[in-house]
């Protein structure tokens, strides 16, 4: 590097210390023969440059650092314990506030991958608990630090346990409403329907679901009559757990209708 020089040891390692920053011409010689001559950008701090020599010509591999936070796409909560991996390199685990993971990622939801060759790399994020969908992203890594904050999508929550869900449908004047189709839906990460359960309100306004899986649902209520008298009803995060859940649904008059 300019007037500075170093010789690789028996393990192939070389080190330059206290050299100035800037663009420098690097020459690599083997037995007095120049095998590689190229310009390199010397930056502040520690820099890792691998030199690759083959029968034809040499090349230099530069390295990147990837770091960022991993959060829940819905709540923004930081996610510890997520496995972060670039194929062919050691994986790390996003940290927690209470304890480190042996890789320096001790801050909750934070991860760091060091010494990854620059260029396009595919990074995978896996939740070993199975509560979140795996996430894969192709990143064009530049030399030095690369910040990649990631959001992960939770899977629909269901168990093998079942419960009952019942309720009553009323109109805007507290009148009991029949023929309203109540649907409970689960969606996957691509917003495709994961599972659907359906019930229709009776003449007394009551609807009932028997032995449906416990979990978190999206509920819709829709007037099945033609023409419709009531606007569609929508509610997220309907949690069905142990026992029987009761719910009162208040429908609003549809535009131009007279129920």
C-alpha positions in Angstrom: 0.0 0.0 0.0 2.1 2.9 -1.2 5.3 2.8 0.8 3.8 0.4 3.4 4.1 -3.3 3.1 3.2 -6.5 5.0 3.9 -10.2 4.5 1.3 -12.8 5.0 2.0 -15.4 7.7 1.7 -19.2 7.5 -2.0 -18.9 7.9 -2.4 -16.4 5.1 -3.1 -13.4 7.4 -1.5 -10.0 6.8 -1.9 -6.7 8.8 -1.2 -3.1 8.2 -1.2 -0.8 11.2 -1.3 3.0 11.5 -1.7 3.7 7.8 -3.3 6.9 6.5 -6.8 6.9 5.0 -7.6 7.6 1.4 -7.3 5.8 -2.0 -4.2 3.8 -2.3 -2.7 1.5 -4.9 -2.4 -2.1 -3.5 0.1 -4.5 -5.1 0.3 -8.2 -4.2 3.5 -10.0 -5.1 4.3 -13.7 -5.0 7.9 -14.7 -5.4 8.7 -11.3 -6.8 5.9 -11.4 -9.4 3.0 -8.9 -9.2 -0.2 -11.0 -9.1 -2.6 -8.1 -8.3 -2.5 -4.4 -8.6 -5.7 -2.4 -7.8 -6.9 0.8 -6.1 -8.5 0.4 -2.6 -10.2 2.9 -0.4 -8.7 2.9 3.1 -11.2 4.0 5.8 -10.9 4.9 9.4 -11.0 2.1 12.0 -10.5 -1.6 11.3 -11.0 -2.8 7.7 -11.0 -6.4 6.5 -9.8 -7.0 2.9 -9.4 -10.6 1.7 -7.1 -11.1 -1.2 -8.0 -14.0 -3.6 -5.3 -15.4 -5.9 -5.9 -17.9 -8.6 -4.0 -19.1 -11.7 -5.1 -16.2 -13.8 -5.5 -13.1 -11.7 -6.2 -11.9 -8.2 -9.2 -10.1 -6.7 -10.1 -8.4 -3.4 -13.1 -9.2 -1.3 -14.6 -6.4 0.8 -16.8 -7.0 3.8 -20.0 -5.6 5.2 -21.7 -5.4 8.6 -25.5 -5.7 8.8 -27.4 -4.5 11.8 -30.9 -3.4 12.7 -33.9 -4.0 14.8 -36.7 -6.6 14.4 -40.2 -5.6 15.3 -43.8 -6.9 15.2 -45.4 -5.4 12.0 -48.7 -4.7 13.9 -47.7 -3.6 17.3 -44.1 -2.4 16.8 -42.9 -4.5 19.7 -39.2 -5.4 19.6 -38.7 -9.2 19.0 -36.0 -11.1 20.8 -34.8 -14.6 19.9 -35.2 -14.2 16.1 -32.5 -16.2 14.2 -30.8 -14.1 11.6 -28.8 -15.9 8.9 -26.9 -15.4 5.7 -26.3 -18.8 4.0 -22.8 -20.0 4.5 -22.1 -17.8 7.5 -22.7 -18.1 11.3 -26.2 -17.1 12.4 -27.0 -14.7 15.2 -30.0 -14.3 17.4 -31.7 -10.9 18.2 -31.1 -10.0 21.8 -33.1 -9.4 24.8 -32.8 -6.6 27.4 -32.0 -9.1 30.2 -29.3 -11.2 28.7 -26.9 -11.3 25.8 -26.7 -14.2 23.3 -22.9 -14.5 23.0 -22.7 -12.6 19.8 -22.9 -9.0 21.1 -26.6 -8.7 20.3 -27.8 -8.0 23.9 -30.2 -5.1 23.1 -33.8 -6.4 22.8 -34.8 -7.0 19.1 -31.3 -5.8 17.9 -29.1 -8.0 15.7 -25.6 -7.7 14.1 -23.9 -9.7 11.4 -20.2 -9.1 10.8 -17.8 -9.9 8.1 -20.3 -10.7 5.3 -18.9 -10.3 1.8 -20.3 -7.3 -0.1 -22.8 -7.7 -2.9 -26.2 -9.2 -3.1 -26.9 -11.5 -0.1 -30.1 -13.2 1.0 -30.8 -12.8 4.7 -33.4 -14.9 6.5 -35.2 -14.1 9.7 -36.7 -17.1 11.6 -38.8 -17.2 14.8 -37.9 -20.6 16.4 -41.1 -20.3 18.6 -43.2 -20.4 15.4 -45.3 -17.4 16.4 -44.1 -15.3 13.3 -43.8 -16.1 9.6 -40.3 -16.5 8.4 -39.0 -13.5 6.4 -36.4 -13.4 3.6 -34.9 -10.4 2.1 -32.2 -9.9 -0.6 -29.9 -7.0 0.4 -27.3 -5.3 -1.8 -24.5 -4.9 0.8 -21.9 -2.2 0.5 -18.6 -2.1 2.4 -18.9 -1.1 6.0 -22.1 -0.7 8.0 -25.5 -1.5 6.5 -28.7 -0.8 8.6 -31.7 -3.1 7.8 -34.7 -2.7 10.2 -37.1 -5.6 9.7 -40.8 -6.2 10.6 -42.2 -9.7 11.0 -45.8 -10.7 10.7 -47.5 -12.8 13.5 -49.2 -16.0 12.6 -53.0 -16.3 13.3 -53.3 -17.5 16.9 -55.3 -20.7 17.3 -55.1 -23.6 19.7 -56.5 -27.2 19.7 -59.0 -26.1 22.3 -62.5 -25.1 21.3 -65.1 -22.7 22.7 -68.5 -21.3 22.0 -69.3 -17.8 20.8 -72.8 -16.3 20.8 -74.4 -12.9 20.6 -77.3 -10.8 19.4 -77.7 -8.4 16.4 -79.6 -5.1 16.9 -80.4 -2.3 14.6 -79.8 1.4 15.3 -83.1 1.7 17.3 -82.4 -1.4 19.3 -84.6 -3.6 17.1 -83.7 -7.3 16.9 -82.4 -8.1 13.4 -82.6 -11.5 11.6 -80.8 -12.7 8.5 -77.5 -11.1 9.3 -74.6 -13.4 8.3 -71.8 -13.4 11.0 -68.4 -14.5 9.8 -65.3 -15.2 11.9 -62.1 -15.2 9.8 -58.4 -15.9 10.3 -55.9 -14.5 7.7 -52.4 -15.5 6.9 -49.5 -13.1 6.4 -50.5 -12.4 2.7 -54.1 -11.6 3.9 -55.4 -14.8 2.4 -58.3 -16.4 4.3 -56.8 -19.0 6.7 -60.1 -20.3 8.1 -63.8 -19.1 8.2 -66.7 -19.9 10.4 -70.3 -18.7 9.7 -73.6 -18.2 11.5 -76.8 -16.3 10.7 -78.9 -14.4 13.1 -82.4 -15.8 13.9 -85.7 -14.0 14.2 -84.8 -13.0 17.7 -81.5 -11.6 16.6 -79.4 -14.3 18.2 -76.5 -16.1 16.5 -74.3 -18.9 17.8 -71.0 -20.6 17.1 -70.4 -24.0 18.7 -67.0 -25.6 19.3 -64.8 -23.3 17.2 -61.0 -23.2 17.8 -59.9 -20.6 20.3 -57.9 -17.8 18.8 -58.0 -14.2 17.5 -60.5 -13.5 14.7 -61.7 -10.8 12.4 -65.5 -10.5 12.6 -67.8 -9.3 9.9 -71.6 -9.0 9.9 -73.5 -8.6 6.6 -77.2 -8.2 5.7 -78.1 -11.2 3.5 -81.4 -9.7 2.3 -81.8 -8.0 -1.1 -82.0 -5.1 -1.0 -79.9 -4.7 2.1 -81.2 -2.7 5.0 -78.0 -2.5 7.1 -74.5 -1.5 6.4 -71.7 -4.0 6.8 -70.1 -4.4 10.3 -66.4 -5.0 10.8 -64.4 -5.7 14.0 -60.8 -6.8 14.4 -59.1 -8.7 17.2 -62.1 -10.7 18.5 -60.4 -13.0 21.0 -62.2 -16.3 21.7 -60.8 -18.2 24.7 -62.1 -20.4 27.5 -65.8 -20.4 28.1 -68.5 -18.8 26.0 -67.9 -15.3 24.6 -71.0 -13.1 24.3 -71.1 -10.1 21.9 -73.8 -7.5 21.0 -73.5 -6.3 17.4 -75.1 -2.9 16.6 -75.9 -2.5 12.9 -76.3 0.9 11.1 -78.9 1.7 8.5 -77.6 1.4 5.0 -77.6 4.5 2.9 -81.0 5.0 1.3 -82.5 2.0 3.2 -85.5 1.9 5.5 -85.3 -1.3 7.6 
